[in-house]
Structure formats: C-alpha cells, structure tokens
Amino acid sequence: MKPAGVIHPKRQIRVVHIVPSTFGYRFSGITHRLYSLLSGWCDSAVRFDLWGTAVRPFNMNSGNLEYQLRGSLWSGTGTQGRSRRMWETVRVLAFAALKASRFDIAHFHHAGWGELASPVILHLLGRKAVLHMTLYGSDNPSTLARMRGGRLALALLRRFDGIVTVSPRLAEDCEKHNFRNVLCLTNFLALRQLEHGRDAAAGEEMRRELTIPLDATVLLFVGSVIRRKGVDLLAESFARLASCHPDLWLIAVGPPGNDKEFVRAVRERIDHAGVASRVIWTGTVRDKDLLARYYSAVDVFVFPTRAEGLPNVLIEATAAGLPVVATNLPGCTDYVVVDGESGFLVPPEDVDALTQAVERLVTDSTLRAKMGQAARAHSSRFGFEEYCRQLKAFYLKVAGLAP
C-alpha cells in the first residue's frame, strides 16, 4: 500500500497555485510572474491549476508563454478590513478541506492565517503544501515571529512540506529558524519582450509620443507610488538633479498607492521644484508591449526601494541593458545589480548618495553604456527554462519522488 501523501511515480503531479482574491491588485509584479509560469509551463509531468481569482490564464501548460490579465483581476482594493481578512481565511481553509482530491500539492502565494493553517488539514487528507515567500519584512519567519500570534505563526509555518523563497536573504532567514526543504528560486524574466534587450527604434518612437527630446537623459522608475518603494526619495533626488540638468526627465510607471497623503507629498515636491513638466506619471501599465517600450525609451533605471524580496523590475531593467541605481538590500538587490559594475547600490534612506550615483550616470554616457552592457550580460542568469527545471525538482522532492 502506498504511504499517505506519497504520489505514485507514474502519475502526473497536480499542483494548484492558491492566491488571495485581491491578488492582481495587491501583488501586480507577482501576478505577472505567476501567470507567465502557468501559461509557459510545458512539462507534462506536472500539471498546474489556479485558484483564488476568477481570472485564469489562457493556454495553461501550453509552453507558448502567452497569458491574459483581464479587468476583474485588478478589481477590489489594496487594503483589507478585518471582516475581509476573516472571510479570506475561511474560504482558503474551506478550499483545502473540500477540494483536496483535485490536487497533490497546494502552492500558496500568501501568508495569511488561512494559508498558514491549511497544511494541518491537507496533511490529514494526504496532500502536500508549499509556501512562496516573496517580501522580506512581510512573510519571512523573523517578521512573522514579531507579529501578534507570532509563535503560533511559526509553528504553523513549520507544517509546510517546503518553502520557496525569491531571494538569498529570505532563504537565509528560513535557515536561521531551522526550516526544512527551502528552495531559493530567484525570479525569472517575465517580460519576454526584453529577452533580446531594448528596441532602439521603439524607444525613439516612444520619446516622440511623450514629447521627450531625443537627446534628453531619461530616468525610469517602475513600481507603485508607495513609501516602501522609496518614491519620496526618488522625488527629492530628481528635484535636486533636474534643477541642475535641464535635459533630465523622469518616467514613473505604476499606480498610486492607497496613502493619498504620501502621493500628494511626492507630487508636491516635484511641483515645488518647478520640474513637473519633465516628470511623466503613467499610472498602471498592464500592456506588456507598452511596458517594454518604456524600458526602451530611457537611459537609467532608478529604484530606491526600502524593502523587497527580489524585484522583477530589476531583472527587467538589466535585461533591457540599463544601468541601475538601487538601494543596497543585501541578499536581495545585490543579487541582481553588481555594485560598480552594472550599476550603483546606495545605502537605504540616503538621498545624497542616491543623487550622487544618479548624477554620475547622467553626466557620463560612456559609463552608462559600459554598465548597461554589464547589466545585460548578468541578466542571462534569470532564464525561464532554469527556473522551471528547479521548480520541477522541488515538486518531485516534496512529493517524495526525487531520485
């Protein structure tokens, strides 16, 4: 008789990815990566499904790397009240209890109480559970331990059969707390339009559409306009630089956050500096082709974030051959950007260092080109095929089928 929870070696492994109902709105970068994985996966030994949102990718498991993100995925709100969180907990636990026969491994992408408690139910039903950790300071063990009920959270976290982390920093925190079966699986390039670098012609066309002079130096930021992403630091730095460099522009791609006071303060800093005419706020960009055109139209990528797991946007920027200025978050940003070679890493909260690093690239086109080439070369580490190979091996190990 086959032991409970061990998958028969000749049977296809069925994996369901479980996300919150507000997944697309609250975790847009993760959404794009997950949907790229679901639609691009082509190994018949593992079958994927998705639960938690009414929107499903087209061509699942087809291997063509095409997917659709429809409007309802982005509905809802970025904040959740107590009643909504309680409802999410109930629906996740109900899914684990009632739908377990449909899958072998449940792959969770959020660390709410429903997700943390699900392995208890799944193990009783002979199923496996894994958790994807994506943000240091949110779902890593040290952070969970400090929250209310932290001791219980860690105890539940230990019930998972495996943990996937997106960066070495997250993996190290798991090891610090003696978690078993931890896979450090860094993100892959989900924006396939940048596989071969920037499109110079598309970049020039985009500049004309935006009425940006072709000889201007353009900075790019991609991310939500929220404090965690350091947009206030970016605004301060640009205000200083733009007053000295009349040909300097900034494109900020991403939605405004829920903190309207923060967004207003960021805009006011730009306005008060008298450089608002050289800042373009695009809002949310869901069109992959359009996003790739923004990367093609700029000269330097700036990302003064305060906390991350492993940002997709840094991988996209390096794939585009852009020199990067980013906050130095050990085991995270330094895994993508090599300081002094493919860009500059600056201390957190240090606007002076951020401004100096950006100015070096703004005033030295030779350095920009050299660092951009190095960034492009380093981006080859974030390939989709290798990501899939490691993930499949992880599932086999969780299922007890590893050689």
C-alpha positions in Angstrom: 0.0 0.0 0.0 1.3 3.5 -0.9 2.0 5.6 2.2 -0.4 8.5 2.7 0.7 11.7 1.0 3.2 10.0 -1.4 2.4 10.4 -5.0 2.6 7.4 -7.3 5.7 7.8 -9.6 3.8 7.1 -12.8 1.1 9.6 -12.1 1.1 13.3 -13.2 1.7 15.6 -10.2 -1.2 18.0 -9.9 -0.2 21.4 -8.4 -2.7 24.1 -7.5 -1.5 27.6 -7.1 -3.6 29.4 -4.4 -3.8 33.2 -4.3 -5.9 35.8 -2.5 -8.9 37.2 -4.3 -7.3 40.6 -4.5 -4.0 39.1 -5.8 -3.8 41.1 -9.0 -4.4 44.4 -7.4 -2.2 44.0 -4.4 0.7 42.0 -5.9 0.9 43.0 -9.5 4.5 42.0 -10.1 4.0 38.6 -8.6 0.8 38.2 -10.7 2.7 38.7 -13.9 5.4 36.2 -12.9 2.9 33.6 -11.8 0.8 33.9 -14.9 3.9 33.7 -17.1 4.8 30.5 -15.3 1.3 29.0 -15.6 1.0 29.7 -19.3 4.6 28.9 -20.2 4.9 25.6 -18.3 5.2 22.7 -20.8 6.4 19.7 -18.8 3.6 17.1 -18.8 4.9 15.5 -15.6 3.5 18.4 -13.6 0.0 19.9 -14.2 -0.9 23.4 -12.9 -4.1 24.9 -11.9 -5.0 28.2 -10.3 -7.5 29.0 -7.5 -8.4 32.2 -5.7 -9.4 34.5 -8.6 -12.0 34.2 -11.3 -9.4 35.0 -13.9 -7.5 32.2 -15.4 -4.6 32.3 -17.9 -5.1 31.2 -21.4 -3.0 28.3 -22.9 -2.2 26.9 -19.5 0.7 24.4 -19.7 1.0 25.1 -23.5 4.5 26.3 -23.5 3.9 29.4 -25.6 4.4 32.0 -22.7 1.3 33.9 -23.6 -1.3 34.9 -21.0 -4.1 37.3 -20.4 -4.8 39.6 -17.5 -8.4 40.7 -17.6 -10.0 43.6 -15.8 -11.6 41.7 -13.0 -8.2 40.5 -11.8 -7.4 44.1 -10.9 -10.6 44.9 -9.2 -11.0 45.3 -5.4 -8.9 47.3 -3.1 -5.3 47.2 -1.9 -6.4 47.3 1.7 -8.4 44.6 3.6 -10.5 45.2 6.6 -10.9 42.7 9.5 -14.1 41.1 8.0 -12.5 40.7 4.6 -9.4 39.0 6.1 -11.6 36.7 8.1 -13.5 35.8 5.0 -10.3 35.1 3.1 -9.2 32.8 6.0 -12.5 30.8 5.9 -12.5 30.4 2.1 -8.9 29.2 2.0 -9.5 26.6 4.7 -12.7 25.5 3.1 -10.9 25.0 -0.2 -8.2 22.9 1.5 -10.9 20.7 3.1 -13.3 20.4 0.2 -11.1 20.3 -2.9 -8.1 18.3 -1.8 -9.0 15.4 -4.1 -8.3 17.6 -7.1 -4.6 18.2 -6.5 -1.5 16.6 -4.9 0.4 19.8 -3.9 -1.0 23.1 -2.8 1.3 26.0 -3.6 0.4 29.1 -1.6 1.4 32.6 -2.6 0.3 34.5 0.6 1.0 34.0 4.3 -2.4 34.8 5.8 -3.9 32.8 8.6 -5.9 30.6 6.2 -2.8 29.7 4.2 -0.7 29.1 7.3 -3.3 26.7 8.8 -4.1 24.8 5.6 -1.2 22.3 5.9 -2.8 20.9 9.1 -6.0 20.0 7.0 -4.1 19.0 3.9 -1.8 16.5 5.7 -4.9 14.8 7.2 -6.1 14.3 3.6 -2.7 13.0 2.3 -1.8 16.2 0.5 1.3 18.4 0.5 1.7 22.1 1.0 4.4 24.6 0.0 4.6 28.4 0.6 6.2 31.0 -1.7 7.9 33.8 0.3 8.3 37.0 -1.7 8.9 40.0 0.6 11.4 40.4 3.3 9.7 42.3 6.2 6.3 40.7 5.4 6.2 36.9 5.1 9.6 35.8 6.3 10.0 33.9 9.6 11.6 36.7 11.6 8.9 39.1 10.6 6.1 36.6 11.3 7.6 35.9 14.7 7.2 39.5 15.7 3.6 39.8 14.8 0.7 39.1 17.2 0.4 35.4 17.4 3.9 35.0 16.1 4.7 31.9 18.0 1.7 30.2 16.5 2.5 31.5 13.0 6.0 29.9 13.2 4.6 26.7 14.4 2.1 26.6 11.5 4.8 27.6 9.1 6.8 24.5 10.1 4.0 22.3 8.9 4.7 23.2 5.3 6.4 20.5 3.3 8.6 23.0 1.5 9.2 26.7 1.2 10.2 28.6 -1.9 12.0 32.0 -1.5 12.7 34.5 -4.2 16.0 35.8 -2.8 19.0 34.6 -0.8 18.0 37.0 2.1 14.7 35.2 2.6 16.4 31.8 2.3 18.9 32.8 5.0 16.2 33.9 7.3 14.5 30.5 6.9 17.8 28.7 7.6 18.2 30.9 10.7 15.0 29.5 12.0 15.9 25.9 11.0 13.2 25.4 8.4 13.4 22.3 6.2 13.3 21.9 2.4 13.9 25.5 1.5 14.4 26.4 -2.2 15.9 29.7 -3.1 14.4 30.2 -6.6 15.1 33.7 -7.9 12.6 35.3 -10.2 12.8 34.9 -14.0 12.4 37.5 -16.7 8.6 37.6 -17.1 8.7 40.4 -19.7 9.7 38.3 -22.7 9.8 41.4 -24.9 13.1 42.2 -23.4 14.8 38.9 -24.0 16.9 40.4 -26.7 17.4 43.8 -24.9 15.9 47.2 -25.8 14.4 48.1 -29.1 16.1 51.4 -30.1 13.5 52.2 -32.8 10.6 51.6 -30.4 12.4 53.7 -27.8 12.7 56.7 -30.2 9.1 56.4 -31.2 8.0 56.4 -27.5 10.0 59.5 -26.8 8.3 61.3 -29.7 4.9 60.2 -28.4 5.8 61.5 -25.0 7.3 64.7 -26.4 10.7 63.9 -24.8 13.6 65.3 -26.8 15.7 62.5 -28.4 18.9 64.0 -26.8 17.4 64.2 -23.3 18.6 61.9 -20.5 15.7 59.9 -19.1 15.4 58.1 -15.8 12.8 55.3 -15.3 11.1 54.1 -12.1 8.7 51.1 -12.2 6.6 50.3 -9.2 3.7 51.5 -7.1 3.8 55.1 -5.7 4.1 54.0 -2.1 6.6 54.6 0.7 8.1 51.1 0.6 9.2 51.7 -2.9 11.1 54.9 -1.9 9.2 57.2 -4.3 9.7 60.1 -1.9 13.4 59.6 -2.1 13.2 59.5 -5.9 11.2 62.7 -6.0 13.7 64.5 -3.7 16.7 63.3 -5.8 15.1 64.2 -9.1 14.1 67.7 -7.8 17.8 68.3 -6.9 19.2 67.0 -10.2 16.6 68.4 -12.6 17.4 71.9 -11.4 21.0 71.5 -12.5 20.3 69.4 -15.6 17.7 71.0 -17.8 17.7 68.0 -20.2 16.9 65.4 -17.4 13.5 63.7 -17.5 11.8 61.1 -15.3 9.2 58.5 -16.3 7.4 56.9 -13.3 5.4 53.7 -14.2 3.0 52.4 -11.7 -0.3 53.0 -9.8 -0.7 55.5 -7.0 -0.9 53.8 -3.6 -3.7 54.0 -1.1 -1.9 56.6 1.0 -3.2 59.7 -0.7 -1.2 62.0 1.6 2.0 60.3 0.6 1.2 60.5 -3.1 0.3 64.2 -2.7 3.5 65.0 -0.9 5.6 63.3 -3.6 3.8 65.3 -6.4 4.2 68.5 -4.4 7.9 68.0 -4.1 8.2 67.8 -7.8 5.9 70.8 -8.3 7.7 73.0 -5.9 11.0 72.3 -7.6 9.5 73.6 -10.8 10.3 70.4 -12.8 6.8 68.8 -13.1 6.8 69.3 -16.8 9.7 66.8 -17.1 8.0 64.1 -15.0 5.6 61.7 -16.6 3.3 59.7 -14.3 1.9 56.8 -16.4 -0.3 55.1 -13.8 -0.8 51.4 -14.0 0.6 49.8 -17.2 -0.8 46.3 -17.9 0.2 46.1 -21.5 3.5 44.1 -21.7 4.4 45.6 -25.1 3.9 49.2 -23.8 6.0 48.4 -20.7 8.8 47.1 -22.8 8.7 50.4 -24.9 9.1 52.4 -21.7 12.3 50.4 -20.9 13.5 51.1 -24.4 13.0 54.8 -24.2 15.2 55.6 -21.2 18.8 55.7 -20.1 19.0 54.9 -16.4 16.8 52.8 -14.1 16.3 54.2 -10.5 14.8 52.1 -7.7 15.4 53.5 -4.2 13.2 50.8 -2.5 13.1 50.3 1.2 12.1 46.6 1.3 11.9 43.8 -1.3 12.1 40.1 -1.9 13.7 40.1 -5.4 12.1 42.8 -7.6 11.0 41.7 -11.1 11.7 45.3 -12.3 15.4 45.0 -11.6 15.6 41.9 -13.7 13.6 43.7 -16.5 15.9 46.7 -16.3 19.1 44.7 -16.5 17.6 42.6 -19.4 17.0 45.9 -21.2 20.6 46.8 -20.8 20.0 49.7 -18.4 22.5 50.8 -15.7 20.7 50.7 -12.4 20.8 52.8 -9.2 19.1 51.0 -6.4 19.1 50.7 -2.6 21.6 48.2 -1.3 19.5 45.4 0.3 22.0 42.5 1.0 20.8 39.2 -0.3 18.2 40.9 -2.5 19.1 43.8 -4.8 22.8 42.9 -4.8 21.9 39.6 -6.3 20.7 41.4 -9.4 22.9 44.5 -9.5 26.7 44.3 -9.2 27.8 47.5 -7.4 30.2 49.5 -9.5 29.9 47.1 -12.5 26.3 47.0 -13.7 25.1 49.9 -11.6 25.3 51.5 -8.2 23.9 50.3 -4.9 23.3 53.1 -2.3 22.5 52.9 1.5 18.8 53.0 2.4 17.3 56.4 3.1 20.4 58.2 1.8 19.2 60.8 -0.7 22.6 62.3 -1.0 24.2 59.0 -2.1 21.3 58.3 -4.4 21.6 61.7 -6.1 25.4 61.4 -6.5 25.1 57.9 -8.0 22.4 59.0 -10.5 24.4 62.1 -11.4 27.4 60.1 -12.2 25.4 58.2 -14.8 23.6 61.3 -16.1 26.8 63.1 -16.8 28.9 60.2 -18.2 27.4 58.5 -21.3 30.4 56.2 -21.6 29.9 54.9 -18.1 26.2 54.4 -18.8 27.0 52.3 -21.9 29.6 50.2 -20.1 27.3 49.5 -17.1 24.4 48.8 -19.4 26.3 46.2 -21.2 27.4 44.5 -17.9 23.8 44.6 -16.7 22.6 42.9 -19.9 25.3 40.2 -19.6 24.3 39.5 -16.0 20.6 39.2 -16.8 21.2 35.8 -18.5 21.1 34.2 -15.0 17.3 34.8 -14.8 16.1 32.4 -17.5 12.7 30.8 -17.6 13.9 27.3 -18.5 16.3 27.0 -15.5 13.5 28.3 -13.3 11.2 25.6 -14.5 13.8 22.9 -14.0 14.5 23.8 -10.4 10.8 24.1 -9.6 10.0 20.7 -11.0 12.8 19.2 -9.0 11.4 20.9 -5.9 7.9 19.4 -6.5 9.4 16.0 -7.0 11.2 16.3 -3.7 8.0 17.5 -1.9 6.1 14.6 -3.5 8.7 12.1 -2.3 9.8 11.2 -5.9 13.2 12.8 -6.0 15.9 10.4 -7.3 
